[in-house]
Amino acid sequence: MDPITNPYAPGAGQRPPELAGRDEQLRAFDVVLERIARGRSERSIVLTGLRGVGKTVLLNALRSSAVRANWGTGKFEARPEQRLRRPLAAAAHQAVRELGHPRGDDVDHVLGIVKSFAQRDAPSGAKLRERWQPGIDVPAVPGRADSGDIEIDLVELFTDIGGLAADVGKGVAVFIDEMQDLDPEDVSALCAACHEISQSGLPVIVVGAGLPHLPAVLSASKSYSERLFRYQRIDRLPREAADRALVGPAAEEDCEFTPEALDAMYDVTAGYPYFIQAYGKVVWDVAPVSPITGEDIRVAAPEAESELAVGFFGSRYERATPAEREYLRAMAEAALVGSVAGQADSSSDGSAEAGSAAYANGLELSAVPTSAVADVLGRKPQSLSPARDALIKKGLIYSGERGLIAFTVPHFGRYLRSQS
C-alpha cells in the first residue's frame, strides 16, 4: 500500500481508531449538554481506563461536542509538579472568550476575576516581575477568587463564570486530562467547587480523564465525590468495534481486510485502540495489495512489536530507576497466570485445563498482591514501599484496592518478560 495515504498513521486526518466503539459515551454527553442547557442539574464526568484505550481522544471528541453546542470550553493536562491555578486559569480564559457574551463589560469583569485567580499563584509579597501574567488584557478584580484558599477561590471562579454563561443560555465545560496527577489539595477544592455549582444549578461542568484509580483519588479527597461525578470506564474495544476501527479507514482508501486478517489483528491487539493504530500503520506499509491478508499481519507483526517496544513500552520503562525496574520485573513475574497457586480455579470455566491454557498463552492477572511481588524478590513488603510509591507517582502502576497493584499499560508485563 502507499505509505503516503496510510490512514492509521498519526495525523493522517482520518477518524482516529480510538473513537470506534465510543458512540455510547458521545450520545450520553450530548444528553448532558442538552439537560444543562435546559436548566437541569447534571453531574460532572470522569473517564477512567488504562493507557492506550483512547481516553484523551475521547476527551477531545467530547470537547468538540461542547464547542458544536456553542459552549465555552477549556482544556489542560494535569502534571504532578504543577498546582491548579495556572492551567485552570488559562482554560477558564479560553472558555469565557468562546462564550461570545454580547456585553463586553460583563466579560471584562469575569476575565478580571480569572486574572486575580491566576495571579494569586504567586507567594504573598512577591514582586510584580515574579507574578505570572496570564495574558488577560483587563485589570485584575481584587477581592474575588483571590483569597489564597484554593477551595474558596475555585468556588467563586466557577460561580462567576457560570453566571456569565447562564446569561446567554450556554454552558462552560473544563476538560482535565491525567486528572489523577492533581495535587490532593487541588482535588479537594475541585470536588467542593463541583458540589457548589451542582447545588446552585449553574451551567458549569468538569470532564476529567485519568487512570483506573482516579475514583479512589477523588473519594479519598471528599467522601461525597461519588455523587458529584458520572464515572465511565473506558476499556478495550469489543471485536465488532475493533474491526470497524480497521475496516472504516481502509475503506476510504478502497482497501479491504480478509476475515482471517481481522482475526489475526484482534489476536495481536486484544482490542486496545493504541495497538490497533500501531499495528494498522505497519500492516498498511507492508501489505502489497488489497485485500490485506493474515499473512500480511504475520509479516508486519515483528516491526509493529519493535515500534511498540521502543515508543510505547520502552519510553516508560526508561523513566524508572534501577530499583523501580526491579520492582516492575517482579510484578511481571507475579502477574503471570499460573505463577500464583490456585489460579486455575479463577479461569473462565474454573477447570484446570482452562487454567493451563491461560498459562500457556501467557495471560496475565489484572492485579497482583504486593506481598506476591515481595515474595518474588525475597524481601519484606514494607522495604519495597518507596519503589512502589514512586512508580505510582510516575503513572506506571496503580493501586485500585489496598494491597493490590497493576500496570497502567496493557501488556506491559509481557514486554518486561520478553526483555529479561
Secondary structure as UniProt FT lines:
FT   HELIX           3..5
FT   TURN            7..8
FT   TURN            10..11
FT   HELIX           17..19
FT   TURN            20..21
FT   HELIX           23..37
FT   TURN            38..39
FT   STRAND          44..48
FT   TURN            51..52
FT   HELIX           55..68
FT   TURN            69..70
FT   STRAND          72..77
FT   TURN            80..81
FT   HELIX           85..99
FT   HELIX           104..119
FT   TURN            120..121
FT   TURN            124..125
FT   HELIX           128..130
FT   TURN            142..143
FT   HELIX           150..167
FT   TURN            168..169
FT   STRAND          172..177
FT   HELIX           179..181
FT   HELIX           184..200
FT   STRAND          204..210
FT   TURN            212..213
FT   HELIX           214..221
FT   TURN            223..224
FT   HELIX           225..228
FT   STRAND          229..233
FT   HELIX           239..251
FT   TURN            252..254
FT   HELIX           259..269
FT   TURN            270..271
FT   HELIX           273..286
FT   HELIX           294..308
FT   HELIX           309..314
FT   HELIX           315..317
FT   TURN            318..319
FT   HELIX           322..335
FT   TURN            337..338
FT   TURN            341..342
FT   HELIX           343..346
FT   TURN            348..349
FT   HELIX           352..360
FT   TURN            361..362
FT   STRAND          368..369
FT   HELIX           370..377
FT   HELIX           381..384
FT   HELIX           385..393
FT   TURN            394..395
FT   STRAND          397..401
FT   TURN            402..403
FT   STRAND          404..407
FT   TURN            410..411
FT   HELIX           412..419
//
